Amino acid sequence: MHTAEVAADLNRPVLVPPPTGDVRADGNVRLLAEQRAVLVPGPAHALAALR
């Protein structure tokens, strides 16, 4: 979460993979719910989002 907050402060995109239901994905779910991150379904989508 710290890294995501710093990236957002620097106006960098915050990309997250689809939630898996794992407790470790709670941060990703929160970022998506707060519209502070963009959902990317796979590596190709992440690369395209960064171009």
Phi and psi restraints in degrees (value plus and minus 20) as a CYANA .aco file:
   2 HIS   PHI     -80.9   -40.9
   2 HIS   PSI     -64.9   -24.9
   3 THR   PHI     -82.8   -42.8
   3 THR   PSI     -61.3   -21.3
   4 ALA   PHI     -83.7   -43.7
   4 ALA   PSI     -60.4   -20.4
   5 GLU   PHI     -85.6   -45.6
   5 GLU   PSI     -61.4   -21.4
   6 VAL   PHI     -85.6   -45.6
   6 VAL   PSI     -63.1   -23.1
   7 ALA   PHI     -80.0   -40.0
   7 ALA   PSI     -64.1   -24.1
   8 ALA   PHI     -84.1   -44.1
   8 ALA   PSI     -60.8   -20.8
   9 ASP   PHI     -82.1   -42.1
   9 ASP   PSI     -49.9    -9.9
  10 LEU   PHI    -111.6   -71.6
  10 LEU   PSI      -9.3    30.7
  11 ASN   PHI      38.6    78.6
  11 ASN   PSI      15.2    55.2
  12 ARG   PHI    -118.9   -78.9
  12 ARG   PSI     127.3   167.3
  13 PRO   PHI     -88.3   -48.3
  13 PRO   PSI     122.1   162.1
  14 VAL   PHI    -129.8   -89.8
  14 VAL   PSI      95.5   135.5
  15 LEU   PHI    -130.5   -90.5
  15 LEU   PSI     116.6   156.6
  16 VAL   PHI    -152.2  -112.2
  16 VAL   PSI     126.9   166.9
  17 PRO   PHI     -97.7   -57.7
  17 PRO   PSI     146.4   186.4
  18 PRO   PHI     -79.1   -39.1
  18 PRO   PSI     122.4   162.4
  19 PRO   PHI     -83.2   -43.2
  19 PRO   PSI     124.4   164.4
  20 THR   PHI    -127.2   -87.2
  20 THR   PSI     -27.7    12.3
  21 GLY   PHI      71.0   111.0
  21 GLY   PSI     -29.0    11.0
  22 ASP   PHI     -93.1   -53.1
  22 ASP   PSI     122.4   162.4
  23 VAL   PHI     -79.2   -39.2
  23 VAL   PSI     -46.8    -6.8
  24 ARG   PHI     -90.6   -50.6
  24 ARG   PSI     -33.0     7.0
  25 ALA   PHI    -112.2   -72.2
  25 ALA   PSI     -16.6    23.4
  26 ASP   PHI     -78.8   -38.8
  26 ASP   PSI     -57.1   -17.1
  27 GLY   PHI     -83.5   -43.5
  27 GLY   PSI     -61.1   -21.1
  28 ASN   PHI     -83.0   -43.0
  28 ASN   PSI     -62.6   -22.6
  29 VAL   PHI     -82.2   -42.2
  29 VAL   PSI     -62.3   -22.3
  30 ARG   PHI     -85.4   -45.4
  30 ARG   PSI     -63.2   -23.2
  31 LEU   PHI     -80.9   -40.9
  31 LEU   PSI     -61.1   -21.1
  32 LEU   PHI     -86.8   -46.8
  32 LEU   PSI     -63.1   -23.1
  33 ALA   PHI     -83.5   -43.5
  33 ALA   PSI     -55.1   -15.1
  34 GLU   PHI    -106.2   -66.2
  34 GLU   PSI     -17.3    22.7
  35 GLN   PHI      35.4    75.4
  35 GLN   PSI      20.0    60.0
  36 ARG   PHI    -124.7   -84.7
  36 ARG   PSI     -19.4    20.6
  37 ALA   PHI    -163.7  -123.7
  37 ALA   PSI     142.1   182.1
  38 VAL   PHI    -132.0   -92.0
  38 VAL   PSI     112.6   152.6
  39 LEU   PHI     -97.6   -57.6
  39 LEU   PSI     107.4   147.4
  40 VAL   PHI    -144.2  -104.2
  40 VAL   PSI      99.9   139.9
  41 PRO   PHI     -93.2   -53.2
  41 PRO   PSI     -36.8     3.2
  42 GLY   PHI    -185.6  -145.6
  42 GLY   PSI     153.7   193.7
  43 PRO   PHI     -78.1   -38.1
  43 PRO   PSI     -58.8   -18.8
  44 ALA   PHI     -83.6   -43.6
  44 ALA   PSI     -58.6   -18.6
  45 HIS   PHI     -88.3   -48.3
  45 HIS   PSI     -57.1   -17.1
  46 ALA   PHI     -84.4   -44.4
  46 ALA   PSI     -64.8   -24.8
  47 LEU   PHI     -82.4   -42.4
  47 LEU   PSI     -61.3   -21.3
  48 ALA   PHI     -84.5   -44.5
  48 ALA   PSI     -56.5   -16.5
  49 ALA   PHI     -89.1   -49.1
  49 ALA   PSI     -45.0    -5.0
  50 LEU   PHI    -108.6   -68.6
  50 LEU   PSI     -26.5    13.5
